[in-house]
Amino acid sequence: MHDLAEQYISLDYNIHKKGRLLMKNELSDQLTYDQFCALRYIYKERKITATDLVHVLYVNKSSISTLIRRMEDKKLIVRDQTQTDRRKICLSLSEKGKHLYEACEQRINALVKEIINSFTEEEIEQFFIFNKRLNHFFDEKIQLMKGTAE
Protein backbone atom coordinates (compact mmCIF):
# COMPACT_ATOMS: atom_id res chain seq x y z
CA MET A 1 0.00 0.00 0.00
CA HIS A 2 2.88 2.35 0.80
CA ASP A 3 4.20 1.87 -2.75
CA LEU A 4 0.79 2.76 -4.24
CA ALA A 5 0.61 5.89 -2.11
CA GLU A 6 4.11 6.87 -3.22
CA GLN A 7 3.20 6.34 -6.88
CA TYR A 8 -0.02 8.36 -6.47
CA ILE A 9 1.74 11.27 -4.76
CA SER A 10 4.52 11.33 -7.33
CA LEU A 11 2.16 11.12 -10.32
CA ASP A 12 -0.20 13.70 -8.88
CA TYR A 13 2.63 16.15 -8.27
CA ASN A 14 4.24 15.64 -11.67
CA ILE A 15 1.01 15.75 -13.68
CA HIS A 16 -0.18 18.94 -11.99
CA LYS A 17 3.19 20.70 -12.13
CA LYS A 18 3.80 19.80 -15.78
CA GLY A 19 0.21 20.55 -16.76
CA ARG A 20 0.36 23.97 -15.12
CA LEU A 21 3.72 24.64 -16.79
CA LEU A 22 2.24 23.84 -20.21
CA MET A 23 -0.83 25.96 -19.49
CA LYS A 24 1.29 28.82 -18.19
CA ASN A 25 3.27 28.68 -21.42
CA GLU A 26 0.02 29.12 -23.38
CA LEU A 27 -1.02 32.02 -21.16
CA SER A 28 2.34 33.73 -21.78
CA ASP A 29 2.92 36.47 -19.27
CA GLN A 30 -0.58 37.87 -19.72
CA LEU A 31 -2.30 35.88 -16.97
CA THR A 32 -1.50 33.62 -14.07
CA TYR A 33 -3.21 30.24 -14.05
CA ASP A 34 -5.49 31.36 -11.18
CA GLN A 35 -6.42 34.53 -13.08
CA PHE A 36 -7.27 32.44 -16.13
CA CYS A 37 -9.46 30.15 -14.00
CA ALA A 38 -11.21 33.15 -12.45
CA LEU A 39 -11.79 34.77 -15.84
CA ARG A 40 -13.09 31.44 -17.16
CA TYR A 41 -15.66 31.21 -14.37
CA ILE A 42 -16.74 34.84 -14.75
CA TYR A 43 -16.96 34.40 -18.55
CA LYS A 44 -19.26 31.41 -18.16
CA GLU A 45 -21.44 32.88 -15.39
CA ARG A 46 -21.45 36.53 -16.63
CA LYS A 47 -21.72 38.07 -13.13
CA ILE A 48 -20.40 36.62 -9.90
CA THR A 49 -19.40 37.65 -6.39
CA ALA A 50 -16.01 37.32 -4.71
CA THR A 51 -17.54 34.64 -2.49
CA ASP A 52 -18.44 32.63 -5.60
CA LEU A 53 -14.77 32.70 -6.60
CA VAL A 54 -13.68 31.59 -3.12
CA HIS A 55 -15.83 28.46 -3.49
CA VAL A 56 -14.94 27.71 -7.10
CA LEU A 57 -11.17 28.23 -6.80
CA TYR A 58 -10.87 26.70 -3.30
CA VAL A 59 -8.88 29.63 -1.89
CA ASN A 60 -9.36 31.95 1.08
CA LYS A 61 -10.92 35.41 0.97
CA SER A 62 -7.62 37.29 1.27
CA SER A 63 -6.25 35.42 -1.76
CA ILE A 64 -9.38 36.28 -3.74
CA SER A 65 -9.11 39.94 -2.75
CA THR A 66 -5.54 40.03 -4.09
CA LEU A 67 -6.54 38.17 -7.25
CA ILE A 68 -9.47 40.52 -7.90
CA ARG A 69 -7.38 43.62 -7.25
CA ARG A 70 -4.70 42.47 -9.71
CA MET A 71 -7.26 41.66 -12.39
CA GLU A 72 -8.93 45.00 -11.77
CA ASP A 73 -5.54 46.78 -12.07
CA LYS A 74 -5.09 45.06 -15.45
CA LYS A 75 -8.58 46.29 -16.40
CA LEU A 76 -9.79 42.71 -16.96
CA ILE A 77 -12.81 42.85 -14.65
CA VAL A 78 -15.35 45.41 -13.51
CA ARG A 79 -16.95 45.72 -10.06
CA ASP A 80 -20.63 46.67 -9.87
CA GLN A 81 -23.04 47.04 -6.96
CA THR A 82 -26.16 44.91 -7.19
CA GLN A 83 -29.53 46.61 -7.40
CA THR A 84 -30.98 44.64 -4.49
CA ASP A 85 -28.10 44.98 -2.03
CA ARG A 86 -25.66 47.86 -2.49
CA ARG A 87 -23.18 46.17 -0.14
CA LYS A 88 -22.92 43.21 -2.49
CA ILE A 89 -20.39 43.60 -5.27
CA CYS A 90 -20.68 41.71 -8.55
CA LEU A 91 -17.75 41.04 -10.83
CA SER A 92 -17.97 40.85 -14.59
CA LEU A 93 -15.49 40.85 -17.43
CA SER A 94 -14.47 44.07 -19.12
CA GLU A 95 -14.18 44.00 -22.91
CA LYS A 96 -10.41 43.67 -22.49
CA GLY A 97 -10.90 40.76 -20.08
CA LYS A 98 -13.35 39.06 -22.42
CA HIS A 99 -11.00 39.34 -25.42
CA LEU A 100 -7.97 38.18 -23.43
CA TYR A 101 -9.88 35.23 -21.99
CA GLU A 102 -11.13 34.17 -25.43
CA ALA A 103 -7.61 34.36 -26.91
CA CYS A 104 -6.13 32.36 -24.03
CA GLU A 105 -8.98 29.86 -24.15
CA GLN A 106 -8.24 29.14 -27.82
CA ARG A 107 -4.59 28.39 -27.01
CA ILE A 108 -5.52 26.24 -23.99
CA ASN A 109 -8.12 24.35 -26.05
CA ALA A 110 -5.50 23.65 -28.72
CA LEU A 111 -3.19 22.24 -26.04
CA VAL A 112 -5.96 20.08 -24.56
CA LYS A 113 -6.88 18.84 -28.04
CA GLU A 114 -3.25 17.87 -28.64
CA ILE A 115 -3.18 15.98 -25.33
CA ILE A 116 -6.48 14.20 -25.99
CA ASN A 117 -5.46 13.24 -29.52
CA SER A 118 -2.53 11.28 -28.13
CA PHE A 119 -4.94 8.75 -26.57
CA THR A 120 -7.42 6.25 -27.96
CA GLU A 121 -11.15 6.82 -27.53
CA GLU A 122 -11.26 4.04 -24.95
CA GLU A 123 -8.40 5.59 -22.97
CA ILE A 124 -10.13 8.98 -23.04
CA GLU A 125 -13.38 7.43 -21.83
CA GLN A 126 -11.56 5.62 -18.99
CA PHE A 127 -9.70 8.82 -18.11
CA PHE A 128 -12.96 10.73 -17.69
CA ILE A 129 -14.65 7.93 -15.77
CA PHE A 130 -11.72 7.72 -13.36
CA ASN A 131 -11.38 11.49 -12.93
CA LYS A 132 -15.11 11.97 -12.34
CA ARG A 133 -14.97 9.33 -9.60
CA LEU A 134 -11.88 10.96 -8.11
CA ASN A 135 -13.54 14.38 -8.23
CA HIS A 136 -16.63 12.98 -6.50
CA PHE A 137 -14.44 11.38 -3.83
CA PHE A 138 -12.66 14.71 -3.25
CA ASP A 139 -16.00 16.56 -3.04
CA GLU A 140 -17.20 14.16 -0.36
CA LYS A 141 -13.96 14.47 1.64
CA ILE A 142 -14.09 18.28 1.42
CA GLN A 143 -17.70 18.29 2.61
CA LEU A 144 -16.75 16.13 5.59
CA MET A 145 -13.79 18.40 6.28
CA LYS A 146 -16.02 21.49 6.18
CA GLY A 147 -18.56 19.79 8.40
CA THR A 148 -16.00 19.19 11.13
CA ALA A 149 -14.43 22.64 10.73
CA GLU A 150 -17.67 24.53 11.26
C-alpha positions as CSV (number, residue, x, y, z in Angstrom):
1,M,0.0,0.0,0.0
2,H,2.9,2.3,0.8
3,D,4.2,1.9,-2.7
4,L,0.8,2.8,-4.2
5,A,0.6,5.9,-2.1
6,E,4.1,6.9,-3.2
7,Q,3.2,6.3,-6.9
8,Y,0.0,8.4,-6.5
9,I,1.7,11.3,-4.8
10,S,4.5,11.3,-7.3
11,L,2.2,11.1,-10.3
12,D,-0.2,13.7,-8.9
13,Y,2.6,16.1,-8.3
14,N,4.2,15.6,-11.7
15,I,1.0,15.8,-13.7
16,H,-0.2,18.9,-12.0
17,K,3.2,20.7,-12.1
18,K,3.8,19.8,-15.8
19,G,0.2,20.5,-16.8
20,R,0.4,24.0,-15.1
21,L,3.7,24.6,-16.8
22,L,2.2,23.8,-20.2
23,M,-0.8,26.0,-19.5
24,K,1.3,28.8,-18.2
25,N,3.3,28.7,-21.4
26,E,0.0,29.1,-23.4
27,L,-1.0,32.0,-21.2
28,S,2.3,33.7,-21.8
29,D,2.9,36.5,-19.3
30,Q,-0.6,37.9,-19.7
31,L,-2.3,35.9,-17.0
32,T,-1.5,33.6,-14.1
33,Y,-3.2,30.2,-14.1
34,D,-5.5,31.4,-11.2
35,Q,-6.4,34.5,-13.1
36,F,-7.3,32.4,-16.1
37,C,-9.5,30.1,-14.0
38,A,-11.2,33.2,-12.4
39,L,-11.8,34.8,-15.8
40,R,-13.1,31.4,-17.2
41,Y,-15.7,31.2,-14.4
42,I,-16.7,34.8,-14.8
43,Y,-17.0,34.4,-18.5
44,K,-19.3,31.4,-18.2
45,E,-21.4,32.9,-15.4
46,R,-21.4,36.5,-16.6
47,K,-21.7,38.1,-13.1
48,I,-20.4,36.6,-9.9
49,T,-19.4,37.7,-6.4
50,A,-16.0,37.3,-4.7
51,T,-17.5,34.6,-2.5
52,D,-18.4,32.6,-5.6
53,L,-14.8,32.7,-6.6
54,V,-13.7,31.6,-3.1
55,H,-15.8,28.5,-3.5
56,V,-14.9,27.7,-7.1
57,L,-11.2,28.2,-6.8
58,Y,-10.9,26.7,-3.3
59,V,-8.9,29.6,-1.9
60,N,-9.4,31.9,1.1
61,K,-10.9,35.4,1.0
62,S,-7.6,37.3,1.3
63,S,-6.2,35.4,-1.8
64,I,-9.4,36.3,-3.7
65,S,-9.1,39.9,-2.8
66,T,-5.5,40.0,-4.1
67,L,-6.5,38.2,-7.3
68,I,-9.5,40.5,-7.9
69,R,-7.4,43.6,-7.3
70,R,-4.7,42.5,-9.7
71,M,-7.3,41.7,-12.4
72,E,-8.9,45.0,-11.8
73,D,-5.5,46.8,-12.1
74,K,-5.1,45.1,-15.4
75,K,-8.6,46.3,-16.4
76,L,-9.8,42.7,-17.0
77,I,-12.8,42.9,-14.6
78,V,-15.3,45.4,-13.5
79,R,-16.9,45.7,-10.1
80,D,-20.6,46.7,-9.9
81,Q,-23.0,47.0,-7.0
82,T,-26.2,44.9,-7.2
83,Q,-29.5,46.6,-7.4
84,T,-31.0,44.6,-4.5
85,D,-28.1,45.0,-2.0
86,R,-25.7,47.9,-2.5
87,R,-23.2,46.2,-0.1
88,K,-22.9,43.2,-2.5
89,I,-20.4,43.6,-5.3
90,C,-20.7,41.7,-8.5
91,L,-17.7,41.0,-10.8
92,S,-18.0,40.9,-14.6
93,L,-15.5,40.9,-17.4
94,S,-14.5,44.1,-19.1
95,E,-14.2,44.0,-22.9
96,K,-10.4,43.7,-22.5
97,G,-10.9,40.8,-20.1
98,K,-13.4,39.1,-22.4
99,H,-11.0,39.3,-25.4
100,L,-8.0,38.2,-23.4
101,Y,-9.9,35.2,-22.0
102,E,-11.1,34.2,-25.4
103,A,-7.6,34.4,-26.9
104,C,-6.1,32.4,-24.0
105,E,-9.0,29.9,-24.2
106,Q,-8.2,29.1,-27.8
107,R,-4.6,28.4,-27.0
108,I,-5.5,26.2,-24.0
109,N,-8.1,24.3,-26.0
110,A,-5.5,23.6,-28.7
111,L,-3.2,22.2,-26.0
112,V,-6.0,20.1,-24.6
113,K,-6.9,18.8,-28.0
114,E,-3.2,17.9,-28.6
115,I,-3.2,16.0,-25.3
116,I,-6.5,14.2,-26.0
117,N,-5.5,13.2,-29.5
118,S,-2.5,11.3,-28.1
119,F,-4.9,8.7,-26.6
120,T,-7.4,6.3,-28.0
121,E,-11.1,6.8,-27.5
122,E,-11.3,4.0,-25.0
123,E,-8.4,5.6,-23.0
124,I,-10.1,9.0,-23.0
125,E,-13.4,7.4,-21.8
126,Q,-11.6,5.6,-19.0
127,F,-9.7,8.8,-18.1
128,F,-13.0,10.7,-17.7
129,I,-14.6,7.9,-15.8
130,F,-11.7,7.7,-13.4
131,N,-11.4,11.5,-12.9
132,K,-15.1,12.0,-12.3
133,R,-15.0,9.3,-9.6
134,L,-11.9,11.0,-8.1
135,N,-13.5,14.4,-8.2
136,H,-16.6,13.0,-6.5
137,F,-14.4,11.4,-3.8
138,F,-12.7,14.7,-3.2
139,D,-16.0,16.6,-3.0
140,E,-17.2,14.2,-0.4
141,K,-14.0,14.5,1.6
142,I,-14.1,18.3,1.4
143,Q,-17.7,18.3,2.6
144,L,-16.7,16.1,5.6
145,M,-13.8,18.4,6.3
146,K,-16.0,21.5,6.2
147,G,-18.6,19.8,8.4
148,T,-16.0,19.2,11.1
149,A,-14.4,22.6,10.7
150,E,-17.7,24.5,11.3
